[in-house]
Amino acid sequence: MFADTISFKKTLYIDAPAAIVFDFWSDFRNFPKFVWLIERVDIIDDTKSRWIIKAPLGKKVEFKSEIKELVPSESIIWESRHYAVDSGGNIKFTESGRGTRVQLLFSYSIKAHWVHRLAKVMNRLGFPSASFDDGLRKIKRQIERDQSKTQKNSPRSIRANNHNG
């Protein structure tokens, strides 16, 4: 994506329809609840948002992100620009049986050479990849929990329970 980038790819399966997974994911204000690195997300308009991220050494990074392409229930492609960091990625949602396979590709390039070297070391130690893993597990759990509640409260489920009792 960018020259001399640090990238990682994540794939997970969520037991919920792609439309529901996409709806959750496309509301970026959900992320601070699940990914500890993300302190806050403010929606500016339909394609732009402002993010505040916790960085190593107690620092915070603020940047604007822009959705470059959004295909409902299928994918989101975004880019972020900051004076010190360029980042971006894409996330794809693919129906798979009763659920959804989610594929995330995230890349970033740090412009200051010494900071980039530090970021490479931090990446080898699992930053930020490990925090994404933790966040993805929490997001998966939340979506599946919400989906389970929705299914239990559906008219078909209620009718089935009434016939059983």
KOLVEX-825893 format. One record per atom (N, C-alpha, C, O): atom name; x, y, z. Coordinates in steps of 0.2 Angstrom, whole numbers, plus 5000, padded with zeros to 4 digits. Each point is the difference from the previous one (the first is absolute). Layout:
KOLVEX-825893
{rec 'CA', {X, Y, Z}}
...
END
This chain:
KOLVEX-825893
{rec 'N', {5004, 4994, 5000}}
{rec 'CA', {4996, 5006, 5000}}
{rec 'C', {5004, 5006, 5000}}
{rec 'O', {4999, 5005, 4996}}
{rec 'N', {5006, 4996, 5009}}
{rec 'CA', {5005, 5006, 5000}}
{rec 'C', {5007, 4997, 5000}}
{rec 'O', {5001, 4994, 5001}}
{rec 'N', {5003, 5010, 4997}}
{rec 'CA', {5008, 4998, 4999}}
{rec 'C', {5002, 4999, 5008}}
{rec 'O', {4998, 5003, 5004}}
{rec 'N', {5006, 4991, 4996}}
{rec 'CA', {5002, 4998, 5007}}
{rec 'C', {4995, 5000, 5005}}
{rec 'O', {5001, 5003, 5005}}
{rec 'N', {4994, 4993, 4994}}
{rec 'CA', {4994, 5000, 5004}}
{rec 'C', {5001, 4994, 5006}}
{rec 'O', {5004, 4995, 4999}}
{rec 'N', {4992, 5006, 5006}}
{rec 'CA', {4999, 4995, 5005}}
{rec 'C', {4993, 4998, 4999}}
{rec 'O', {4996, 5004, 5000}}
{rec 'N', {5003, 4989, 4998}}
{rec 'CA', {4993, 4998, 4999}}
{rec 'C', {4999, 4994, 5004}}
{rec 'O', {5004, 4996, 5002}}
{rec 'N', {4989, 5003, 4999}}
{rec 'CA', {4998, 4993, 5003}}
{rec 'C', {4993, 4999, 4997}}
{rec 'O', {4996, 5004, 4998}}
{rec 'N', {5003, 4989, 5002}}
{rec 'CA', {4993, 4998, 4997}}
{rec 'C', {4997, 4995, 5005}}
{rec 'O', {5004, 4996, 5004}}
{rec 'N', {4990, 5005, 4997}}
{rec 'CA', {4996, 4996, 5005}}
{rec 'C', {4994, 4998, 4997}}
{rec 'O', {4997, 5003, 4996}}
{rec 'N', {5001, 4990, 5006}}
{rec 'CA', {4994, 4997, 4997}}
{rec 'C', {4996, 4997, 5006}}
{rec 'O', {5003, 4997, 5004}}
{rec 'N', {4991, 5004, 4996}}
{rec 'CA', {4996, 4997, 5005}}
{rec 'C', {4993, 4998, 4998}}
{rec 'O', {4998, 5003, 4995}}
{rec 'N', {4999, 4993, 5008}}
{rec 'CA', {4993, 4998, 4998}}
{rec 'C', {4995, 5002, 5006}}
{rec 'O', {5002, 4999, 5006}}
{rec 'N', {4993, 5004, 4992}}
{rec 'CA', {4995, 5003, 5005}}
{rec 'C', {4993, 4996, 4998}}
{rec 'O', {4998, 5001, 4994}}
{rec 'N', {4999, 4996, 5011}}
{rec 'CA', {4994, 4997, 4999}}
{rec 'C', {4994, 5005, 5000}}
{rec 'O', {4996, 5000, 5004}}
{rec 'N', {5004, 5003, 4990}}
{rec 'CA', {4994, 5005, 4999}}
{rec 'C', {5000, 5002, 4993}}
{rec 'O', {5006, 4999, 4996}}
{rec 'N', {4989, 5003, 5001}}
{rec 'CA', {5000, 5002, 4993}}
{rec 'C', {5004, 5006, 4998}}
{rec 'O', {5001, 5004, 5004}}
{rec 'N', {5002, 4996, 4990}}
{rec 'CA', {5004, 5005, 4998}}
{rec 'C', {4997, 5007, 5001}}
{rec 'O', {5004, 5005, 5002}}
{rec 'N', {4990, 4996, 4996}}
{rec 'CA', {4997, 5007, 5001}}
{rec 'C', {5000, 5002, 5007}}
{rec 'O', {5002, 5006, 5001}}
{rec 'N', {4997, 4990, 5004}}
{rec 'CA', {5001, 5002, 5007}}
{rec 'C', {5007, 5001, 5002}}
{rec 'O', {5001, 5005, 5004}}
{rec 'N', {5004, 4991, 4994}}
{rec 'CA', {5007, 5001, 5002}}
{rec 'C', {5002, 5007, 4996}}
{rec 'O', {5003, 5004, 5004}}
{rec 'N', {4995, 4997, 4990}}
{rec 'CA', {5002, 5006, 4997}}
{rec 'C', {4997, 5006, 5003}}
{rec 'O', {5004, 5005, 5001}}
{rec 'N', {4990, 4995, 5001}}
{rec 'CA', {4997, 5006, 5004}}
{rec 'C', {5003, 5001, 5006}}
{rec 'O', {5001, 5006, 5002}}
{rec 'N', {5001, 4989, 5002}}
{rec 'CA', {5004, 5001, 5006}}
{rec 'C', {5007, 5004, 4998}}
{rec 'O', {5002, 5005, 5004}}
{rec 'N', {5001, 4992, 4992}}
{rec 'CA', {5007, 5002, 4998}}
{rec 'C', {5000, 5007, 4997}}
{rec 'O', {5005, 5004, 5001}}
{rec 'N', {4990, 4998, 4995}}
{rec 'CA', {5000, 5006, 4997}}
{rec 'C', {4998, 5006, 5004}}
{rec 'O', {5000, 5006, 4998}}
{rec 'N', {4998, 4992, 5008}}
{rec 'CA', {4999, 5006, 5005}}
{rec 'C', {5007, 5000, 5004}}
{rec 'O', {5000, 4997, 5006}}
{rec 'N', {5004, 5007, 4992}}
{rec 'CA', {5007, 5000, 5003}}
{rec 'C', {5000, 5002, 5008}}
{rec 'O', {5005, 4999, 5003}}
{rec 'N', {4989, 5004, 4999}}
{rec 'CA', {5000, 5002, 5007}}
{rec 'C', {5000, 4994, 5004}}
{rec 'O', {5001, 5001, 5007}}
{rec 'N', {4998, 4993, 4991}}
{rec 'CA', {5000, 4994, 5004}}
{rec 'C', {5007, 4998, 5002}}
{rec 'O', {5001, 4997, 5005}}
{rec 'N', {5004, 5005, 4991}}
{rec 'CA', {5007, 4997, 5001}}
{rec 'C', {5003, 5002, 5007}}
{rec 'O', {5003, 4996, 5003}}
{rec 'N', {4996, 5010, 4999}}
{rec 'CA', {5003, 5001, 5007}}
{rec 'C', {4998, 4996, 5006}}
{rec 'O', {5003, 4999, 5005}}
{rec 'N', {4991, 4998, 4994}}
{rec 'CA', {4997, 4995, 5005}}
{rec 'C', {5004, 4993, 5000}}
{rec 'O', {5000, 4997, 5005}}
{rec 'N', {5003, 5002, 4989}}
{rec 'CA', {5003, 4993, 4999}}
{rec 'C', {5008, 5000, 4999}}
{rec 'O', {5003, 4995, 5002}}
{rec 'N', {5000, 5010, 4995}}
{rec 'CA', {5007, 5001, 4999}}
{rec 'C', {5003, 5005, 5004}}
{rec 'O', {4999, 5006, 5000}}
{rec 'N', {5005, 4992, 5005}}
{rec 'CA', {5002, 5004, 5005}}
{rec 'C', {5005, 5006, 4997}}
{rec 'O', {5000, 5005, 5003}}
{rec 'N', {5003, 4994, 4991}}
{rec 'CA', {5004, 5005, 4997}}
{rec 'C', {4996, 5006, 4998}}
{rec 'O', {5003, 5005, 5000}}
{rec 'N', {4991, 4994, 4999}}
{rec 'CA', {4995, 5005, 4997}}
{rec 'C', {4997, 5004, 5006}}
{rec 'O', {4996, 4997, 5003}}
{rec 'N', {5006, 5009, 4998}}
{rec 'CA', {4997, 5004, 5005}}
{rec 'C', {4993, 5003, 4998}}
{rec 'O', {4995, 5000, 5004}}
{rec 'N', {5005, 5002, 4990}}
{rec 'CA', {4993, 5004, 4998}}
{rec 'C', {5000, 5000, 4992}}
{rec 'O', {5005, 5001, 4997}}
{rec 'N', {4989, 4999, 5001}}
{rec 'CA', {4999, 5001, 4993}}
{rec 'C', {4994, 5005, 4999}}
{rec 'O', {4994, 4998, 5003}}
{rec 'N', {5007, 5007, 4994}}
{rec 'CA', {4995, 5005, 4998}}
{rec 'C', {4998, 5000, 4993}}
{rec 'O', {5004, 5000, 4996}}
{rec 'N', {4989, 4999, 5002}}
{rec 'CA', {4998, 5000, 4993}}
{rec 'C', {5000, 5007, 4998}}
{rec 'O', {4996, 5004, 5003}}
{rec 'N', {5007, 4998, 4991}}
{rec 'CA', {5000, 5006, 4998}}
{rec 'C', {4994, 5001, 4994}}
{rec 'O', {4996, 5005, 5001}}
{rec 'N', {5004, 4990, 4995}}
{rec 'CA', {4995, 5000, 4995}}
{rec 'C', {4999, 4993, 4997}}
{rec 'O', {5003, 4995, 5004}}
{rec 'N', {4994, 5003, 4991}}
{rec 'CA', {4999, 4994, 4997}}
{rec 'C', {5006, 4996, 4999}}
{rec 'O', {5000, 4994, 5000}}
{rec 'N', {5006, 5009, 4998}}
{rec 'CA', {5006, 4997, 4998}}
{rec 'C', {5006, 5001, 5005}}
{rec 'O', {5005, 4997, 4999}}
{rec 'N', {4994, 5008, 5005}}
{rec 'CA', {5006, 5002, 5004}}
{rec 'C', {4999, 5000, 5007}}
{rec 'O', {4994, 5001, 5003}}
{rec 'N', {5011, 4997, 5001}}
{rec 'CA', {5000, 4999, 5007}}
{rec 'C', {5006, 5002, 5003}}
{rec 'O', {5005, 5000, 4997}}
{rec 'N', {4995, 5002, 5009}}
{rec 'CA', {5006, 5003, 5004}}
{rec 'C', {5001, 4994, 5006}}
{rec 'O', {4996, 4999, 5003}}
{rec 'N', {5010, 4999, 4997}}
{rec 'CA', {5002, 4995, 5005}}
{rec 'C', {5006, 5002, 5004}}
{rec 'O', {5004, 5004, 4998}}
{rec 'N', {4995, 4994, 5009}}
{rec 'CA', {5006, 5001, 5004}}
{rec 'C', {5002, 4993, 5003}}
{rec 'O', {4996, 4996, 5002}}
{rec 'N', {5010, 5003, 4996}}
{rec 'CA', {5003, 4993, 5002}}
{rec 'C', {5006, 5001, 5005}}
{rec 'O', {5003, 5005, 5000}}
{rec 'N', {4997, 4990, 5004}}
{rec 'CA', {5005, 4999, 5005}}
{rec 'C', {5006, 4997, 4997}}
{rec 'O', {5000, 4995, 4997}}
{rec 'N', {5006, 5009, 5003}}
{rec 'CA', {5006, 4998, 4997}}
{rec 'C', {5005, 4997, 5006}}
{rec 'O', {4999, 5002, 5005}}
{rec 'N', {5007, 4995, 4993}}
{rec 'CA', {5005, 4998, 5004}}
{rec 'C', {5002, 5006, 5004}}
{rec 'O', {5000, 5006, 4998}}
{rec 'N', {5003, 4993, 5008}}
{rec 'CA', {5004, 5005, 5004}}
{rec 'C', {4995, 5005, 5003}}
{rec 'O', {5002, 5006, 5001}}
{rec 'N', {4991, 4992, 5000}}
{rec 'CA', {4995, 5005, 5003}}
{rec 'C', {4998, 5005, 4995}}
{rec 'O', {4997, 5005, 5002}}
{rec 'N', {5005, 4995, 4992}}
{rec 'CA', {4998, 5005, 4995}}
{rec 'C', {4993, 4999, 4997}}
{rec 'O', {4997, 4994, 5001}}
{rec 'N', {5000, 5011, 4996}}
{rec 'CA', {4994, 4999, 4997}}
{rec 'C', {5000, 5003, 4993}}
{rec 'O', {5004, 5005, 4999}}
{rec 'N', {4993, 4992, 4996}}
{rec 'CA', {5000, 5002, 4993}}
{rec 'C', {4993, 5002, 4998}}
{rec 'O', {4996, 4996, 5001}}
{rec 'N', {5003, 5009, 4996}}
{rec 'CA', {4994, 5002, 4997}}
{rec 'C', {5000, 5001, 4993}}
{rec 'O', {5005, 5003, 4997}}
{rec 'N', {4990, 4994, 4999}}
{rec 'CA', {5000, 5000, 4993}}
{rec 'C', {4993, 5000, 4997}}
{rec 'O', {4996, 4998, 5004}}
{rec 'N', {5004, 5004, 4990}}
{rec 'CA', {4993, 4999, 4997}}
{rec 'C', {5001, 4994, 4995}}
{rec 'O', {5005, 4999, 4997}}
{rec 'N', {4989, 4998, 5002}}
{rec 'CA', {5000, 4994, 4996}}
{rec 'C', {4994, 5001, 4995}}
{rec 'O', {4995, 5003, 5001}}
{rec 'N', {5007, 4995, 4993}}
{rec 'CA', {4995, 5000, 4995}}
{rec 'C', {4998, 4994, 4997}}
{rec 'O', {5004, 4996, 4998}}
{rec 'N', {4989, 5002, 5001}}
{rec 'CA', {4998, 4994, 4996}}
{rec 'C', {5001, 5002, 4993}}
{rec 'O', {4997, 5004, 4997}}
{rec 'N', {5007, 4991, 5000}}
{rec 'CA', {5001, 5001, 4993}}
{rec 'C', {4995, 4996, 4995}}
{rec 'O', {4998, 5002, 4995}}
{rec 'N', {5000, 4993, 5008}}
{rec 'CA', {4995, 4995, 4997}}
{rec 'C', {4996, 4997, 5005}}
{rec 'O', {5003, 4997, 5005}}
{rec 'N', {4990, 5002, 4994}}
{rec 'CA', {4996, 4997, 5005}}
{rec 'C', {4995, 4996, 4996}}
{rec 'O', {4996, 5003, 4996}}
{rec 'N', {5004, 4991, 5005}}
{rec 'CA', {4995, 4995, 4996}}
{rec 'C', {4996, 4997, 5006}}
{rec 'O', {5002, 4996, 5003}}
{rec 'N', {4991, 5006, 4998}}
{rec 'CA', {4997, 4997, 5006}}
{rec 'C', {5000, 4993, 5000}}
{rec 'O', {4999, 4996, 4995}}
{rec 'N', {5002, 5001, 5011}}
{rec 'CA', {5000, 4993, 5001}}
{rec 'C', {5006, 4997, 4997}}
{rec 'O', {5000, 4993, 5001}}
{rec 'N', {5004, 5010, 4996}}
{rec 'CA', {5006, 4997, 4996}}
{rec 'C', {5007, 5002, 5002}}
{rec 'O', {5004, 4996, 5002}}
{rec 'N', {4997, 5011, 4998}}
{rec 'CA', {5007, 5003, 5001}}
{rec 'C', {5000, 5007, 5002}}
{rec 'O', {4995, 5004, 4999}}
{rec 'N', {5010, 4998, 5005}}
{rec 'CA', {5002, 5007, 5001}}
{rec 'C', {5008, 5001, 4999}}
{rec 'O', {5004, 4996, 5002}}
{rec 'N', {4997, 5009, 4994}}
{rec 'CA', {5007, 5001, 4999}}
{rec 'C', {5001, 5007, 5002}}
{rec 'O', {4996, 5005, 4999}}
{rec 'N', {5010, 4997, 5005}}
{rec 'CA', {5001, 5006, 5003}}
{rec 'C', {5007, 5002, 5000}}
{rec 'O', {5005, 4996, 4999}}
{rec 'N', {4996, 5011, 5001}}
{rec 'CA', {5007, 5002, 5001}}
{rec 'C', {5000, 5006, 5005}}
{rec 'O', {4995, 5003, 5001}}
{rec 'N', {5011, 4997, 5003}}
{rec 'CA', {5001, 5005, 5005}}
{rec 'C', {5006, 5004, 4998}}
{rec 'O', {5005, 4997, 4999}}
{rec 'N', {4995, 5009, 5002}}
{rec 'CA', {5006, 5004, 4999}}
{rec 'C', {5002, 5004, 5007}}
{rec 'O', {4995, 5003, 5003}}
{rec 'N', {5011, 4997, 4998}}
{rec 'CA', {5002, 5004, 5006}}
{rec 'C', {5007, 5003, 4998}}
{rec 'O', {5003, 4997, 4996}}
{rec 'N', {4999, 5008, 5007}}
{rec 'CA', {5007, 5003, 4999}}
{rec 'C', {5005, 4994, 5001}}
{rec 'O', {5006, 5001, 4997}}
{rec 'N', {4993, 4995, 5008}}
{rec 'CA', {5006, 4995, 5001}}
{rec 'C', {4998, 4993, 4998}}
{rec 'O', {5005, 4996, 4999}}
{rec 'N', {4989, 5002, 4999}}
{rec 'CA', {4998, 4993, 4998}}
{rec 'C', {4994, 5000, 4995}}
{rec 'O', {4996, 5004, 5000}}
{rec 'N', {5005, 4992, 4995}}
{rec 'CA', {4995, 4999, 4995}}
{rec 'C', {4998, 4993, 5002}}
{rec 'O', {5004, 4995, 5001}}
{rec 'N', {4989, 5003, 4998}}
{rec 'CA', {4998, 4994, 5002}}
{rec 'C', {4994, 4999, 4995}}
{rec 'O', {4997, 5004, 4997}}
{rec 'N', {5001, 4989, 5003}}
{rec 'CA', {4994, 4999, 4996}}
{rec 'C', {4999, 4992, 5001}}
{rec 'O', {5004, 4996, 5002}}
{rec 'N', {4990, 5002, 4994}}
{rec 'CA', {4999, 4993, 5000}}
{rec 'C', {4993, 4999, 4997}}
{rec 'O', {4997, 5004, 4997}}
{rec 'N', {5002, 4989, 5003}}
{rec 'CA', {4993, 4998, 4998}}
{rec 'C', {4998, 4995, 5004}}
{rec 'O', {5004, 4996, 5003}}
{rec 'N', {4989, 5003, 4997}}
{rec 'CA', {4997, 4995, 5004}}
{rec 'C', {4995, 4997, 4995}}
{rec 'O', {4996, 5004, 4998}}
{rec 'N', {5004, 4989, 5002}}
{rec 'CA', {4995, 4997, 4996}}
{rec 'C', {4995, 4996, 5004}}
{rec 'O', {5003, 4996, 5005}}
{rec 'N', {4991, 5003, 4993}}
{rec 'CA', {4995, 4996, 5004}}
{rec 'C', {4997, 4995, 4994}}
{rec 'O', {4997, 5002, 4995}}
{rec 'N', {5004, 4992, 5007}}
{rec 'CA', {4998, 4995, 4995}}
{rec 'C', {4995, 4995, 5004}}
{rec 'O', {5002, 4997, 5005}}
{rec 'N', {4992, 5002, 4992}}
{rec 'CA', {4996, 4995, 5003}}
{rec 'C', {5003, 4993, 5000}}
{rec 'O', {5003, 4998, 4994}}
{rec 'N', {4996, 4999, 5011}}
{rec 'CA', {5004, 4993, 5000}}
{rec 'C', {4995, 4996, 5005}}
{rec 'O', {5000, 5000, 5006}}
{rec 'N', {4996, 4995, 4991}}
{rec 'CA', {4995, 4996, 5004}}
{rec 'C', {4995, 5005, 5003}}
{rec 'O', {4997, 5004, 4996}}
{rec 'N', {5002, 4995, 5010}}
{rec 'CA', {4996, 5005, 5004}}
{rec 'C', {5003, 5006, 5002}}
{rec 'O', {4997, 5004, 5003}}
{rec 'N', {5009, 4997, 4996}}
{rec 'CA', {5004, 5005, 5003}}
{rec 'C', {5004, 5004, 4995}}
{rec 'O', {4998, 5000, 4994}}
{rec 'N', {5007, 5004, 5008}}
{rec 'CA', {5004, 5005, 4996}}
{rec 'C', {5007, 4999, 5001}}
{rec 'O', {5002, 5000, 5006}}
{rec 'N', {5002, 4999, 4989}}
{rec 'CA', {5007, 5000, 5000}}
{rec 'C', {5002, 5008, 5000}}
{rec 'O', {4998, 5003, 4995}}
{rec 'N', {5006, 4999, 5009}}
{rec 'CA', {5002, 5007, 5000}}
{rec 'C', {5008, 5000, 4999}}
{rec 'O', {5004, 4996, 5004}}
{rec 'N', {4998, 5007, 4991}}
{rec 'CA', {5007, 5001, 4998}}
{rec 'C', {5002, 5007, 5001}}
{rec 'O', {4998, 5004, 4996}}
{rec 'N', {5007, 4997, 5008}}
{rec 'CA', {5003, 5007, 5001}}
{rec 'C', {5007, 5001, 4998}}
{rec 'O', {5004, 4995, 5002}}
{rec 'N', {4997, 5010, 4994}}
{rec 'CA', {5007, 5001, 4998}}
{rec 'C', {5002, 5007, 5002}}
{rec 'O', {4996, 5005, 4998}}
{rec 'N', {5009, 4996, 5006}}
{rec 'CA', {5001, 5007, 5003}}
{rec 'C', {5008, 5001, 4999}}
{rec 'O', {5004, 4996, 5001}}
{rec 'N', {4997, 5010, 4996}}
{rec 'CA', {5007, 5002, 4999}}
{rec 'C', {5002, 5007, 5002}}
{rec 'O', {4995, 5004, 5000}}
{rec 'N', {5011, 4997, 5003}}
{rec 'CA', {5002, 5007, 5001}}
{rec 'C', {5007, 5001, 4999}}
{rec 'O', {5004, 4996, 5000}}
{rec 'N', {4997, 5010, 4999}}
{rec 'CA', {5007, 5002, 4998}}
{rec 'C', {5002, 5007, 5004}}
{rec 'O', {4996, 5005, 5000}}
{rec 'N', {5009, 4994, 5004}}
{rec 'CA', {5002, 5006, 5004}}
{rec 'C', {5005, 5004, 4996}}
{rec 'O', {5005, 4997, 4998}}
{rec 'N', {4994, 5009, 5002}}
{rec 'CA', {5005, 5005, 4996}}
{rec 'C', {5006, 5001, 5003}}
{rec 'O', {5005, 5000, 4996}}
{rec 'N', {4996, 5001, 5010}}
{rec 'CA', {5006, 5001, 5004}}
{rec 'C', {5004, 4994, 5000}}
{rec 'O', {4997, 4995, 5003}}
{rec 'N', {5009, 5005, 4995}}
{rec 'CA', {5004, 4994, 4999}}
{rec 'C', {5001, 4996, 5007}}
{rec 'O', {4999, 4994, 5001}}
{rec 'N', {5003, 5010, 5004}}
{rec 'CA', {5001, 4997, 5007}}
{rec 'C', {4994, 4997, 5003}}
{rec 'O', {5000, 4995, 5003}}
{rec 'N', {4994, 5009, 4996}}
{rec 'CA', {4994, 4997, 5002}}
{rec 'C', {4998, 4994, 4997}}
{rec 'O', {4997, 4996, 5003}}
{rec 'N', {5004, 5004, 4990}}
{rec 'CA', {4999, 4994, 4996}}
{rec 'C', {5004, 4994, 5003}}
{rec 'O', {4997, 4994, 5000}}
{rec 'N', {5009, 5007, 5001}}
{rec 'CA', {5004, 4994, 5003}}
{rec 'C', {4997, 4998, 5007}}
{rec 'O', {5000, 4994, 5001}}
{rec 'N', {4998, 5011, 5003}}
{rec 'CA', {4997, 4998, 5006}}
{rec 'C', {4994, 4996, 4999}}
{rec 'O', {4998, 4995, 5004}}
{rec 'N', {4998, 5007, 4991}}
{rec 'CA', {4993, 4997, 4999}}
{rec 'C', {5002, 4993, 4998}}
{rec 'O', {4996, 4995, 5001}}
{rec 'N', {5009, 5004, 4995}}
{rec 'CA', {5001, 4993, 4998}}
{rec 'C', {5002, 4995, 5005}}
{rec 'O', {4998, 4995, 5001}}
{rec 'N', {5006, 5008, 5004}}
{rec 'CA', {5001, 4996, 5006}}
{rec 'C', {4994, 4999, 5004}}
{rec 'O', {4999, 4994, 5002}}
{rec 'N', {4997, 5011, 4999}}
{rec 'CA', {4993, 4999, 5004}}
{rec 'C', {4996, 4995, 4996}}
{rec 'O', {4997, 4996, 5003}}
{rec 'N', {5003, 5004, 4990}}
{rec 'CA', {4996, 4995, 4996}}
{rec 'C', {5003, 4993, 5002}}
{rec 'O', {4996, 4996, 5001}}
{rec 'N', {5010, 5003, 4999}}
{rec 'CA', {5003, 4993, 5002}}
{rec 'C', {4998, 4998, 5007}}
{rec 'O', {4999, 4994, 5001}}
{rec 'N', {4999, 5011, 5003}}
{rec 'CA', {4998, 4998, 5007}}
{rec 'C', {4992, 5000, 5000}}
{rec 'O', {4998, 4999, 5006}}
{rec 'N', {4999, 5002, 4989}}
{rec 'CA', {4993, 4999, 4999}}
{rec 'C', {4996, 5006, 5001}}
{rec 'O', {4994, 4999, 5000}}
{rec 'N', {5009, 5007, 4999}}
{rec 'CA', {4996, 5006, 5000}}
{rec 'C', {5000, 5003, 4993}}
{rec 'O', {5005, 5001, 4997}}
{rec 'N', {4989, 5000, 5000}}
{rec 'CA', {4993, 5000, 5003}}
{rec 'C', {4996, 4994, 4999}}
{rec 'O', {4995, 4999, 5002}}
{rec 'N', {5009, 4996, 4994}}
{rec 'CA', {4996, 4994, 4998}}
{rec 'C', {4996, 4996, 5006}}
{rec 'O', {4995, 4998, 4999}}
{rec 'N', {5009, 5001, 5006}}
{rec 'CA', {4997, 4997, 5006}}
{rec 'C', {4994, 5003, 5003}}
{rec 'O', {4995, 4997, 5002}}
{rec 'N', {5005, 5010, 4998}}
{rec 'CA', {4994, 5004, 5002}}
{rec 'C', {4994, 4999, 4995}}
{rec 'O', {4994, 5000, 5003}}
{rec 'N', {5008, 4999, 4991}}
{rec 'CA', {4994, 4999, 4995}}
{rec 'C', {4997, 4993, 5001}}
{rec 'O', {4994, 4999, 5000}}
{rec 'N', {5011, 4996, 5002}}
{rec 'CA', {4997, 4993, 5001}}
{rec 'C', {4995, 5001, 5006}}
{rec 'O', {4995, 4997, 5000}}
{rec 'N', {5007, 5006, 5005}}
{rec 'CA', {4996, 5000, 5006}}
{rec 'C', {4993, 5004, 4998}}
{rec 'O', {4995, 4998, 5002}}
{rec 'N', {5006, 5008, 4995}}
{rec 'CA', {4994, 5003, 4998}}
{rec 'C', {4995, 4996, 4995}}
{rec 'O', {4994, 5001, 5001}}
{rec 'N', {5009, 4996, 4995}}
{rec 'CA', {4996, 4996, 4995}}
{rec 'C', {4996, 4994, 5004}}
{rec 'O', {4995, 4999, 4998}}
{rec 'N', {5009, 4998, 5007}}
{rec 'CA', {4996, 4995, 5004}}
{rec 'C', {4994, 5003, 5003}}
{rec 'O', {4995, 4997, 5001}}
{rec 'N', {5006, 5009, 5002}}
{rec 'CA', {4995, 5004, 5004}}
{rec 'C', {4994, 5002, 4995}}
{rec 'O', {4994, 4999, 5002}}
{rec 'N', {5008, 5003, 4992}}
{rec 'CA', {4995, 5002, 4995}}
{rec 'C', {4996, 4994, 4998}}
{rec 'O', {4994, 5000, 5000}}
{rec 'N', {5009, 4994, 4999}}
{rec 'CA', {4997, 4994, 4998}}
{rec 'C', {4995, 4998, 5005}}
{rec 'O', {4994, 4998, 4999}}
{rec 'N', {5008, 5002, 5007}}
{rec 'CA', {4996, 4998, 5006}}
{rec 'C', {4994, 5004, 5001}}
{rec 'O', {4994, 4998, 5001}}
{rec 'N', {5007, 5009, 4998}}
{rec 'CA', {4994, 5005, 5000}}
{rec 'C', {4995, 4999, 4995}}
{rec 'O', {4994, 4999, 5001}}
{rec 'N', {5008, 5000, 4993}}
{rec 'CA', {4996, 4999, 4994}}
{rec 'C', {4996, 4993, 5001}}
{rec 'O', {4994, 5000, 4999}}
{rec 'N', {5010, 4995, 5003}}
{rec 'CA', {4996, 4994, 5000}}
{rec 'C', {4995, 5000, 5006}}
{rec 'O', {4995, 4997, 5000}}
{rec 'N', {5007, 5006, 5006}}
{rec 'CA', {4995, 5001, 5005}}
{rec 'C', {4994, 5004, 4998}}
{rec 'O', {4995, 4998, 5002}}
{rec 'N', {5006, 5007, 4995}}
{rec 'CA', {4994, 5004, 4997}}
{rec 'C', {4996, 4996, 4995}}
{rec 'O', {4994, 5000, 5001}}
{rec 'N', {5009, 4996, 4995}}
{rec 'CA', {4997, 4996, 4995}}
{rec 'C', {4996, 4995, 5004}}
{rec 'O', {4994, 4998, 4998}}
{rec 'N', {5009, 4999, 5007}}
{rec 'CA', {4996, 4994, 5004}}
{rec 'C', {4994, 5003, 5003}}
{rec 'O', {4995, 4997, 5000}}
{rec 'N', {5006, 5009, 5003}}
{rec 'CA', {4994, 5003, 5003}}
{rec 'C', {4994, 5002, 4995}}
{rec 'O', {4994, 4999, 5001}}
{rec 'N', {5008, 5003, 4993}}
{rec 'CA', {4996, 5002, 4995}}
{rec 'C', {4996, 4994, 4997}}
{rec 'O', {4994, 5000, 4999}}
{rec 'N', {5010, 4994, 5001}}
{rec 'CA', {4997, 4994, 4997}}
{rec 'C', {4995, 4997, 5006}}
{rec 'O', {4994, 4998, 4998}}
{rec 'N', {5007, 5003, 5008}}
{rec 'CA', {4996, 4998, 5005}}
{rec 'C', {4994, 5004, 5001}}
{rec 'O', {4994, 4997, 5002}}
{rec 'N', {5006, 5009, 4996}}
{rec 'CA', {4994, 5004, 5000}}
{rec 'C', {4996, 5001, 4993}}
{rec 'O', {4996, 5004, 5000}}
{rec 'N', {5006, 4992, 4995}}
{rec 'CA', {4997, 5000, 4994}}
{rec 'C', {4993, 4998, 5000}}
{rec 'O', {4999, 4995, 5005}}
{rec 'N', {4996, 5007, 4991}}
{rec 'CA', {4994, 4997, 5000}}
{rec 'C', {4999, 4993, 5000}}
{rec 'O', {4996, 4996, 5003}}
{rec 'N', {5009, 5001, 4992}}
{rec 'CA', {5000, 4993, 4999}}
{rec 'C', {5002, 4996, 5007}}
{rec 'O', {4997, 4995, 5001}}
{rec 'N', {5008, 5008, 5002}}
{rec 'CA', {5002, 4996, 5006}}
{rec 'C', {4995, 5001, 5006}}
{rec 'O', {4999, 4995, 5003}}
{rec 'N', {4997, 5011, 4997}}
{rec 'CA', {4995, 5001, 5005}}
{rec 'C', {4994, 4995, 4999}}
{rec 'O', {4998, 4997, 5004}}
{rec 'N', {5000, 5002, 4989}}
{rec 'CA', {4995, 4995, 4999}}
{rec 'C', {5002, 4993, 5001}}
{rec 'O', {4996, 4996, 5003}}
{rec 'N', {5010, 5002, 4996}}
{rec 'CA', {5003, 4994, 5002}}
{rec 'C', {4999, 4998, 5007}}
{rec 'O', {4998, 4995, 5002}}
{rec 'N', {5005, 5010, 5002}}
{rec 'CA', {4999, 5000, 5007}}
{rec 'C', {4993, 4999, 5003}}
{rec 'O', {4999, 4996, 5005}}
{rec 'N', {4997, 5008, 4992}}
{rec 'CA', {4993, 5000, 5002}}
{rec 'C', {4996, 4993, 4999}}
{rec 'O', {4996, 4998, 5003}}
{rec 'N', {5007, 4999, 4991}}
{rec 'CA', {4997, 4993, 4998}}
{rec 'C', {5003, 4995, 5005}}
{rec 'O', {4997, 4994, 5001}}
{rec 'N', {5009, 5007, 5001}}
{rec 'CA', {5003, 4995, 5005}}
{rec 'C', {4997, 5000, 5007}}
{rec 'O', {5001, 4995, 5003}}
{rec 'N', {4997, 5011, 4999}}
{rec 'CA', {4998, 5001, 5007}}
{rec 'C', {4993, 4998, 5001}}
{rec 'O', {4997, 5001, 5005}}
END
